[in-house]
Amino acid sequence: MTTEELDIEQIRSWWEALDEEWQKILLINYVFKTRLSETKIVTLSASRENYYFPLERIYRRLFNENFRARDIKINGKVLRTLVSMEDVLCHNSKITDLAPLQIMRNLKTVLCHNTKVSSLAPLMTLPKLRSLDCSRTLIKDLAPLSTLHHLQMLLFSDTKISDLQPLEYLTNLQLLWMVNTKVTSLSPIRNLTSLRQLNLSFTDVESLKPLKKLHKLEVLKCGLTLAQDLSPLQELSKLQKIFFWGTPVDSLEALSNLERLQMINMPYCKNISFKVVEQFRDQHPHCRVVA
């Protein structure tokens, strides 16, 4: 059943079953939707400044007033707007469950990072989902995402995720962050050729071979991993920035023909001599090398 097919009594029953925390979160999102432009909401979602702030603090910063749920009269129009929303920010909150989102079939963005959410299963009913940040949560499994083929951005850093297999067919993914997770193999993402940004820092990944065909990759961060061989990257002509600080990488040769490369960040790479770094700098004056 689509959101449009729900009758008002079904929506009202859903609303009345929500706990106080979820009602507050959704009403703040309702205010964002009705008082902010779409561009402002996108900017708000992407803001690193707001990343660690609870919604009520963001609300105060935006409107110079405290949020008061009682100021919003819950009528049919408000309820319809709530279930039809495309963006929900519920990060840095007390929620433990995403079940209230199951009914919101139009959702494109869900930010639930830094919460005690332990399962992504409720998101299986959200076919339009494009962006999800579930970093710093209690999730251990990405399986519920396996059929969300419109997903373009996925962040699950600082979780216990170890298996990327559920992402195998999510070929629209453009940004993937898995910092400080249990991931050891990138093989399941070898065919995600739309990827533009990939961050696997602080993992035990050893091989970058699965990245060989990711020709749209522009930014790669693999600092403090076990990766030693950069040769799988030598054909990634669109690569602009690479970060591999604190790794056992022992050669820059694979990067020598990447004409769009603008930055190499490689402090604490003990297997690469200062002489090699200086030689690369001389040969590639357009590329900033931080060593």
C-alpha positions as MATLAB code, in Angstrom:
seq = 'MTTEELDIEQIRSWWEALDEEWQKILLINYVFKTRLSETKIVTLSASRENYYFPLERIYRRLFNENFRARDIKINGKVLRTLVSMEDVLCHNSKITDLAPLQIMRNLKTVLCHNTKVSSLAPLMTLPKLRSLDCSRTLIKDLAPLSTLHHLQMLLFSDTKISDLQPLEYLTNLQLLWMVNTKVTSLSPIRNLTSLRQLNLSFTDVESLKPLKKLHKLEVLKCGLTLAQDLSPLQELSKLQKIFFWGTPVDSLEALSNLERLQMINMPYCKNISFKVVEQFRDQHPHCRVVA';
ca = [
       0.000    0.000    0.000;
       1.330    3.439   -0.950;
       1.187    6.452    1.331;
      -1.523    7.967   -0.884;
      -3.749    4.906   -0.390;
      -3.815    5.186    3.400;
      -7.056    6.509    4.836;
      -6.968    9.151    7.528;
      -7.989    6.737   10.286;
      -5.024    4.479    9.502;
      -2.724    7.472    9.668;
      -4.292    8.689   12.898;
      -3.883    5.235   14.488;
      -0.226    5.222   13.449;
       0.302    8.655   14.982;
      -1.398    7.845   18.260;
       0.707    4.691   18.647;
       3.968    6.650   18.475;
       5.851    7.429   21.662;
       6.532   11.010   22.706;
      10.084   11.003   21.325;
       9.016    9.969   17.847;
       6.121   12.423   17.803;
       8.497   15.240   18.718;
      11.016   14.194   16.061;
       8.417   13.987   13.313;
       6.835   17.305   14.251;
      10.210   19.042   14.118;
      10.720   17.522   10.675;
       7.227   18.732    9.756;
       8.230   22.291   10.677;
      11.416   21.957    8.629;
       9.345   20.833    5.644;
       6.742   23.574    5.935;
       9.041   26.474    6.846;
      12.240   25.720    4.941;
      12.944   25.488    1.231;
      13.900   22.142   -0.280;
      17.427   23.467   -0.868;
      17.722   24.479    2.787;
      16.602   21.023    3.932;
      19.209   19.362    1.707;
      21.877   21.698    3.091;
      20.692   20.968    6.619;
      20.933   17.218    6.023;
      24.460   17.480    4.643;
      25.803   19.921    7.231;
      28.747   18.622    9.234;
      28.108   21.411   11.737;
      24.695   19.943   12.560;
      25.908   16.346   12.500;
      26.330   16.077   16.269;
      23.475   18.370   17.315;
      20.078   17.069   18.499;
      17.109   18.276   16.469;
      15.857   20.675   19.126;
      19.176   22.514   19.075;
      19.119   22.720   15.284;
      15.567   24.069   15.538;
      16.688   26.804   17.951;
      19.563   27.783   15.672;
      17.236   28.055   12.689;
      14.266   29.832   14.227;
      15.621   31.502   17.393;
      12.968   29.859   19.523;
      12.413   26.625   21.421;
      10.359   23.909   19.792;
       6.920   23.421   21.350;
       4.905   20.476   20.077;
       1.691   21.833   21.585;
       1.794   24.762   19.145;
       1.030   22.389   16.271;
      -2.589   21.350   15.923;
      -2.746   17.744   14.742;
      -5.393   17.608   12.025;
      -5.882   15.597    8.859;
      -3.725   17.913    6.759;
      -0.817   17.719    9.207;
      -1.084   13.927    9.415;
      -1.103   13.613    5.615;
       1.960   15.837    5.419;
       3.756   13.784    8.070;
       3.338   10.430    6.312;
       4.233   11.992    2.945;
       7.543   13.534    4.024;
      10.618   12.697    1.956;
      13.244   13.510    4.593;
      13.451   12.492    8.243;
      16.243   13.583   10.549;
      16.169   11.564   13.762;
      19.870   11.556   14.636;
      21.283   12.228   18.111;
      17.971   11.221   19.650;
      16.647    8.653   22.127;
      15.057    6.400   19.508;
      15.849    2.677   19.485;
      13.613    1.532   16.633;
      12.881    2.737   13.089;
       9.480    1.012   12.907;
       7.536    4.318   12.795;
       9.070    4.991    9.365;
       7.552    1.904    7.718;
       4.413    3.769    6.752;
       6.349    6.673    5.171;
       6.818    5.203    1.696;
       7.954    8.486    0.134;
      11.090    8.751    2.271;
      14.275    9.523    0.352;
      16.557   10.541    3.234;
      16.903    9.043    6.718;
      19.566   10.257    9.134;
      19.546    8.110   12.272;
      23.215    8.268   13.264;
      24.271    8.339   16.897;
      21.196    6.513   18.178;
      20.582    3.085   19.704;
      18.809    1.762   16.622;
      19.711   -1.928   16.253;
      17.873   -2.977   13.082;
      17.355   -1.568    9.602;
      14.510   -3.990    8.864;
      11.788   -1.285    8.920;
      13.499    0.389    5.962;
      12.730   -2.558    3.685;
       9.383   -0.902    2.909;
      10.990    2.324    1.632;
      11.692    1.744   -2.080;
      12.499    5.408   -2.784;
      15.248    5.700   -0.156;
      18.339    7.428   -1.564;
      20.370    8.512    1.468;
      20.909    6.717    4.774;
      23.282    7.485    7.612;
      23.167    4.843   10.338;
      26.655    5.476   11.704;
      27.238    5.091   15.443;
      24.254    2.799   15.897;
      23.915   -0.786   17.137;
      23.238   -2.315   13.719;
      25.143   -5.443   12.703;
      23.464   -6.345    9.422;
      22.890   -4.540    6.111;
      20.620   -7.253    4.672;
      17.429   -5.138    4.854;
      18.986   -2.731    2.347;
      19.608   -5.327   -0.361;
      16.543   -4.378   -2.428;
      16.773   -0.598   -2.044;
      18.103   -0.037   -5.547;
      17.690    3.750   -5.501;
      20.164    4.119   -2.637;
      22.904    6.595   -3.578;
      24.490    7.465   -0.231;
      25.143    5.038    2.611;
      27.121    5.675    5.777;
      27.480    3.056    8.513;
      30.740    4.049   10.198;
      31.419    3.071   13.810;
      29.188    0.002   13.696;
      29.840   -3.741   13.911;
      29.002   -4.339   10.250;
      31.351   -6.913    8.722;
      29.590   -8.169    5.580;
      29.103   -6.032    2.467;
      27.306   -8.764    0.520;
      23.864   -7.088    0.815;
      25.243   -4.136   -1.164;
      26.269   -6.256   -4.144;
      23.464   -5.092   -6.445;
      23.036   -1.519   -5.221;
      24.601   -0.159   -8.378;
      23.362    3.411   -7.875;
      25.520    3.924   -4.790;
      27.758    6.960   -5.205;
      29.011    7.478   -1.657;
      29.898    4.713    0.792;
      31.434    5.235    4.237;
      32.371    2.317    6.479;
      34.951    3.872    8.807;
      35.887    1.851   11.889;
      33.797   -1.216   11.066;
      34.521   -4.965   11.021;
      34.734   -5.075    7.209;
      37.734   -7.012    5.879;
      36.782   -7.626    2.235;
      35.627   -5.241   -0.485;
      34.776   -8.007   -2.958;
      30.982   -7.532   -2.746;
      31.254   -3.937   -3.984;
      33.466   -4.704   -6.972;
      30.653   -3.952   -9.444;
      29.364   -0.751   -7.862;
      30.668    1.304  -10.746;
      28.748    4.466   -9.826;
      30.798    4.959   -6.654;
      32.463    8.365   -6.454;
      33.489    8.472   -2.788;
      34.620    5.544   -0.656;
      35.900    5.675    2.913;
      37.130    2.463    4.534;
      39.584    3.968    7.011;
      40.189    2.169   10.310;
      39.237   -1.255    8.930;
      41.243   -4.449    8.418;
      40.869   -4.397    4.637;
      44.024   -5.750    3.002;
      43.242   -5.765   -0.708;
      42.086   -2.933   -2.955;
      41.729   -5.251   -5.958;
      37.906   -5.095   -5.916;
      38.166   -1.364   -6.690;
      39.833   -1.993  -10.033;
      36.711   -1.360  -12.128;
      35.309    1.566  -10.163;
      36.216    4.071  -12.861;
      34.065    6.904  -11.497;
      35.837    6.917   -8.135;
      37.012   10.422   -7.237;
      37.843   10.176   -3.523;
      39.299    7.160   -1.723;
      40.098    7.099    1.979;
      41.797    3.981    3.296;
      43.898    5.330    6.150;
      44.973    2.942    8.900;
      44.059   -0.165    6.941;
      46.231   -3.132    5.971;
      46.292   -2.114    2.291;
      49.789   -2.254    0.845;
      49.338   -2.453   -2.928;
      47.908    0.542   -4.803;
      48.247   -1.041   -8.249;
      44.488   -1.777   -8.547;
      43.992    1.995   -8.673;
      46.245    2.700  -11.629;
      43.391    2.789  -14.176;
      41.057    4.945  -12.070;
      41.527    8.035  -14.200;
      38.966   10.173  -12.333;
      40.616    9.766   -8.942;
      41.229   13.206   -7.434;
      42.060   12.556   -3.789;
      43.487    9.562   -1.976;
      44.181    9.182    1.737;
      46.227    6.189    2.898;
      47.999    7.472    5.985;
      49.373    4.928    8.430;
      49.335    2.036    5.952;
      52.073   -0.367    4.758;
      51.920    1.074    1.212;
      55.446    0.921   -0.198;
      55.173    2.528   -3.650;
      53.559    5.499   -5.392;
      54.157    4.150   -8.872;
      50.514    3.139   -9.391;
      49.470    6.781   -8.975;
      52.001    8.269  -11.365;
      49.726    8.407  -14.427;
      46.550    9.626  -12.737;
      46.337   13.062  -14.327;
      43.378   14.291  -12.256;
      44.988   13.478   -8.930;
      45.033   16.627   -6.800;
      45.931   15.330   -3.358;
      47.718   12.446   -1.683;
      47.490   12.267    2.100;
      50.015    9.769    3.431;
      51.553   10.668    6.806;
      53.045    7.789    8.806;
      53.667    5.584    5.761;
      56.984    4.223    6.944;
      57.607    2.059    3.885;
      57.885    5.046    1.534;
      61.067    7.078    1.734;
      61.248   10.855    1.758;
      63.218   10.637   -1.477;
      60.366    8.832   -3.239;
      57.882   11.431   -1.985;
      60.037   14.328   -3.195;
      60.497   12.685   -6.572;
      56.730   12.292   -6.963;
      56.206   15.936   -5.998;
      58.709   17.085   -8.601;
      57.071   15.008  -11.318;
      53.509   15.975  -10.341;
      53.523   19.665   -9.337;
      49.727   19.839   -9.693;
      49.267   17.262   -6.931;
      49.599   18.165   -3.246;
      51.357   15.424   -1.289;
      51.006   15.452    2.500;
      53.553   13.095    4.021;
];
